[in-house]
């Protein structure tokens, strides 16, 4: 079914044993790894804040807990971006 609607798996691939990676394979892996790096940094930060485990019994409470955790991450990221933009705007 994935082939019919042209979905890709998004898994980086290695070259065959004893061969060097082709240019097309390197470009594909570079694209996949760029996306992976952006996403995995966010998940790592969320895990450090409170883990991926939610303990509420209902879906609505779990959704709220995750939403609040993401809001806290976004606020922390915003503060960091504002500070770093202010530091780079200051003349040396």
Secondary structure, DSSP 8 states (H G I E B T S, - for coil): -TTTTT----------TTS---HHHHHHHHHHHHHHHHHHHHHHHHHHHH-S----SSHHHHHHHHHHHHHHHHHHHHHHHHHHHHHHHS--
